[in-house]
């Protein structure tokens, strides 16, 4: 089969197409003929040499795919059939024509979504639901602040939080993206972080109140600013380190607010934990997609052999929604 490999750490030019043996499904795994694969920030970090695959995971990048069931390893208990249209959450291996994955990380695609577009869903849906709902316990009527409004995570998080009845604030780096967050995605408050202090702007637009929950992909650079933006009893959930891994924190301010800082990562979790998350996504997110309250957003698709161009486009930050590779 064809697959994308990283020849050495670097820019998009280090991605190579190679012919490699197709994977063989092991115990409890299903084999999927991949139709499309989603690009994620973790793929870029892996390409740059900052985020190696977990032990035992494929060195091929790619954390989510859509496709059709092509075979089964021993011990698969989920009721799949050959040819079923599915999505899968991966630890790696998605930039390839086939992938073997634990069956608990595989779901049938939601109603009303075509098979290519479905590749935009598993990683972001699992990340957003597990962090906003399972970790931060976001409640109807609370205020949530989403950083990176127009990326894959941001577009899903805004829509899910709105569907859950939260007041949604979001940040973006241009006026155009701020407008998109409000007019197209449904954010109640959108802030241009390049021109405004987002903590001050949030309180000014939210009746003096900060955020009950913050979903942060920036990390160290935003740590103190995020604590400033929290309401009393607020929960800051850090899921990315685009702004560095280290930052200063005023613990006294955190104590006065009785607030919490939590950091999570999805990729290194064991299959059983991912299975619990994917089941929750199927039960709670798929119905919101089926009834039109959440729309998967695809910015652009590229053929597998144009993986370099896909990464170059992703790195530009111009996209709204997901970038996909199509087999």
Secondary structure, 3 states (H helix, E strand, C coil): CEEEEECCCCCHHHEEEEECCCCCCCCCEEEEEEEEEECCHHHHHHHCCCCCCCCCCCCCCCCEEEEEEEEECCCCCCCCCCCCEEEEECCCCCCECEEEEEHHHEEECCCCCCCCHHHHCHHHHHHHHHHHHHHCCCCCCCEEEECCCCCHHHHHHHHHHHHCCCEEEEEECCHHHHHHHHHHCCCCEEEECCCCCHHHHHHHHCCCCCEEEEEECCCHHHHHHHHHHEEEEEEEEECCCCCCCCCCCCHHHHHHHCCEEEECCCCCCCHHHHHHHHHHHHHHCHHHHHCCCCCCCEEEEEEHHHHHHHHHHHHHCCCCCEEEEEC
